[in-house]
Amino acid sequence: MIKEFSLYFLAAFFEILGCYSFWVYFKLGKSYWFLILGVFSLIAFAYALTRVNLEFAGRAYAIYGGIYIVSSLLWLYFVEKQEFNRWDLLGSFVILIGVCIILLGNQK
């Protein structure tokens, strides 16, 4: 299960980095190198998500959706230097419970 969570968080990191790179280029007017970083990050995201040990893509994406939300809040805190509020923390907790139910209930 640790391997699965690691793959999901790795995929989330690359997806957020890829999208954030496009954000930085288009919204903040930074170098085109950010577009290149974004493309490679999104490729790494897609590859990492295919490494999870589930039979159906839809179920993998459902689990990933929860991990993505938690990862986005971590990005908010560590990269964008914004504090969590109680709703961020409560929502993340509820989401992680759902993720664990889906993941653990479908382990082979």
C-alpha positions in Angstrom: 0.0 0.0 0.0 2.9 2.4 0.7 4.1 1.8 -2.9 0.6 2.7 -4.2 0.4 5.9 -2.2 3.9 6.8 -3.2 3.0 6.4 -6.9 -0.2 8.5 -6.5 1.7 11.3 -4.7 4.5 11.2 -7.3 1.9 11.4 -10.1 0.2 14.4 -8.3 3.5 16.1 -7.8 4.3 15.9 -11.6 0.8 16.9 -12.6 0.8 20.0 -10.3 4.3 20.9 -11.4 3.3 20.6 -15.0 0.2 22.7 -14.7 2.0 25.2 -12.4 4.7 25.5 -15.1 2.1 26.5 -17.6 0.5 28.9 -15.1 3.9 30.5 -14.5 4.5 30.9 -18.2 1.1 32.3 -19.2 0.1 34.2 -16.1 3.4 35.4 -14.9 5.2 35.8 -18.2 8.2 33.7 -17.3 10.6 32.0 -19.8 9.4 29.4 -22.4 11.5 26.9 -20.5 8.6 26.6 -18.1 6.5 25.2 -21.0 9.1 22.6 -21.6 9.2 21.7 -17.9 5.4 21.5 -18.0 5.3 19.1 -20.9 7.9 16.7 -19.4 6.2 16.9 -16.0 2.8 16.0 -17.5 4.4 13.0 -19.3 5.9 11.9 -16.0 2.5 12.3 -14.4 0.8 10.1 -16.9 3.5 7.4 -16.7 3.5 7.3 -12.9 -0.3 6.9 -12.8 0.0 3.8 -15.1 2.3 2.1 -12.6 -0.4 1.7 -9.9 -1.6 -1.8 -9.2 -5.2 -1.6 -10.1 -7.1 -3.3 -12.9 -9.4 -0.5 -14.0 -8.3 3.1 -14.9 -11.5 4.6 -13.6 -10.8 3.3 -10.1 -7.2 4.5 -10.2 -8.4 7.9 -11.3 -10.9 8.1 -8.5 -8.3 7.3 -5.9 -5.9 9.7 -7.6 -8.5 12.5 -7.5 -8.4 12.4 -3.7 -4.6 12.3 -3.6 -4.5 15.2 -6.0 -6.7 17.4 -3.8 -4.5 16.7 -0.7 -1.3 17.3 -2.8 -2.7 20.6 -4.1 -3.2 21.8 -0.6 0.4 20.7 0.2 1.5 22.7 -2.8 -0.5 25.7 -1.6 1.4 25.5 1.8 4.9 24.7 0.7 5.2 26.5 -2.7 2.7 29.3 -2.5 3.3 29.8 1.3 -0.4 30.0 2.2 -1.8 28.6 5.5 -4.3 25.9 5.8 -7.7 26.7 7.3 -9.9 24.3 9.2 -12.0 23.5 6.1 -8.8 22.5 4.2 -7.8 20.2 6.9 -11.3 18.7 7.5 -11.8 18.2 3.7 -8.4 16.5 3.3 -9.2 14.2 6.2 -12.5 13.2 4.7 -11.0 12.7 1.3 -8.2 10.5 2.6 -10.7 8.3 4.3 -12.5 7.8 1.0 -9.2 7.1 -0.8 -8.3 4.5 1.7 -11.7 2.8 1.5 -11.5 2.6 -2.3 -7.8 1.5 -2.4 -7.9 -1.0 0.4 -11.2 -2.5 -0.7 -9.8 -3.2 -4.2 -6.3 -4.6 -3.4 -5.5 -7.9 -5.1 
